[in-house]
Amino acid sequence: MSVSNGSVHPVDAPPLQTEAANVPRVRMKDVQGMPGTIGGSFLRFAQFVFAVVSLCVMATTADFPSVTAFCYLVAAAGLQSLWSLSLGILDVYALLVGRCLQNSRVVSLFAVGDGVTSTLMFAAACASAGITVLIGNDLGVCSQNHCLEFETATAMAFLSWFCALPSFLLNFWSLASR
């Protein structure tokens, strides 16, 4: 019968750390453009204004429903304006009452929502730009269509996307750095 004998292995004590090594990690809380900051509120306001202008300009033309890309732009601009308005109100509320919107669940909701709406807005703006170039340059029928209104709505959609992209990137960065 072979029985193994227990053995004791000595464990070294962990080395003593100095004060500098025990400093807790500090997170950057107030990066302008993140939720609950003045920069974030400004970005939300700019997204909302550009999306509403794009939506209104496109909706005032009589022949936008005849082109699918323009209908898509109206739908994406409507969604972007609702999303930006609701988060803008939340940002202003957080600023007024002094709340921090850096909760993990809130930031993940903001990041996903901003990612979806900015992708939809960019795709709609690109599709509308392609149709606008087709109508204006390739077919040469701007005299029969509302080319100036189409171009204005498309430009406003790109500006709305340009303001939505930093919001998404900052929220995603904040979420990834946790």
N, C-alpha and C positions, 0 to 999 in steps of 0.2 A: 504494500500500500504506500503510495507516494503522495504525500501531502505537501502542498507548497507552504512555505513560511511567508508570513507578511513582512513586508519591508517598509521602512519609513524613509521617505525622501525629504530631506530638508528643503524648505521653501525660503528663498531669500526675501527679505522685506523690500517693498518697493522703494525706489530711491526718493529721497525727500525733494519736493519741488519748491522752487522759490516763489515769491509773491507774483512775479511776472507771469509765471506759467499757470497760476490759478485764476487768472482774470477771466471772468465769464465772457462768452461771445456776445457781442453787441450787434443787434440788427439795425439797419437803417430803416426807420419808421416812416419818415415824412419825405419820401422822394416825390417831388412834384409830378403829378400825372397819375399817381396811384389813387385808389378810391379814398374819399374822405379828405382830400387835400384841395387847395384852391386851384392848383394846376389841373387836377382831375375834373373839377367842376367846369373849368374853362374848356377842356377837351370835350366833355359831354355836351356843353352848350354849343360849341362849334359843330359837332357831329349833328346835333339836332337841327340847327339852323340850316346847314347845307343840305341835309336830307329833306327837310320840309320845302326848301326852295326848289330842289330838284323835283320833288313830288308835285308841287303846285305848277311849275312851269310845264312839266310833261302832261299833267292832267288837263291843263287848259287848252291843249291842242286837240283839234277834233279828230285827227286821224291816227292818234297813237295806238288805239286798240287793234288796228289792222296789222301791226308788227309785234310779234311775240316778244322780241327783245325789249321793246319799249314797255310792254305790259309787265315783264319781269322787273324792269327798272322801277316801275311804279310800286310793285309789291315789295321789292327789296328796300326802297326808300321809305315806304310806310312802316315796315318792320324796324328799320334802323331808327326812324324818328321816335317810335314808341319805346324802343329799348333805351335810347339815349335820354329821352325825357324822364322815364322812370328812374334810371340810375342817376341822372342829374338831380332829381328831387331828393333821392337818397343821399347823395353827396352833400347837398346843401343842408339837409337835416343833420347829418353827421358833423358838419362844420358848426352849425348853430348850437348844438347841444354838447359838443366836444367829445363825440364818440370816435373810437378808432375802428376802422373797417378792415382790419388786418386779420380777421378770423379766417382760419383755413377753409371752412366751408363757404364763407362769403366770397373769398378771393377765388376759389375754384369755380363758383357760379359765375362770377364776373368774367373770369378768363374764358370759360366755355361759351358764354353768351357773346362776349366780344369777338371771339374767334369765329363763331358761326355768322354773326351779323356782318362782320367786316369781310368775310369771304363771300357771302352773298352779294354784298354791295359792290365789291370789286368785280365779281363775275358779271353782274348786271351792267356796270359801267363799261366794262370791256365789250360786252355784246352790243350795247347801245352805240358805243364808239364805232364798232365795225359797221353797223347798219347806217350810221350817219355818214361815214366815209363812202359807203356804197352808194347812198342816195346822192350825196353831194358831188363826189369826184368821179366815180365810175359811171353812174347812170346820167349824171348831169341834169337831174330833174328837181333842183332846188326851187325853181320858180313855182312848181306845182305843190311843193311840200313846205313844211315849217322847219327848214333846216336850222335857222338861227335858234329857235326854241329847243330843237333836239340837241344842238351843240351845247346850249346853255345848261340844259338838264343833265347832260352827260358830264360836263365839267363840274357841276355842283356835286354830282355823285362821286366823282373822283376826289374832290375836296373832302367830302364826308368820309370816304374811305381813308384818306390821308390823315384825318384826325382820329379815326377809330383805330388805326394800326398801333399808334403808341400806347393807347389804353390797353389793347390786347397784349402787347409785348411786355409792358410793365406788370400787368397782372400775372402773366405767365411766368415772368422772371421772379416775381415775389412768391409764387406758388412753388417754383422749382428750387428756390433757395431755402426752403424750410427744412 
